Amino acid sequence: MTTLLVALAVVALVLAAPVGYVSWRDRRRSTPDESHGAAVDAESRRHRYETQRHASQHHTVRHGEPGSM
């Protein structure tokens, strides 16, 4: 019985080791791509916010001037 449990533990370890290594390797490799994607998304949001802010300020200034309507 003990031999069977040791054999099953060894088989589980032999199967789990490559899976763990590949998961670790892929996670380490994919981090820069995800960071780049997040940076692109943040830049896009910043640009969209600035565009909306500029448009709202233009609207406020134009309606505040005499004779603008």
ABEGO torsion letter per residue (X at the ends): XAAAAAAAAAAAAAAAAAAAAAAAAAAAAAAAAAAAAAAAAAAAAAAAAAAAAAAAAAAAAAAABBGAX
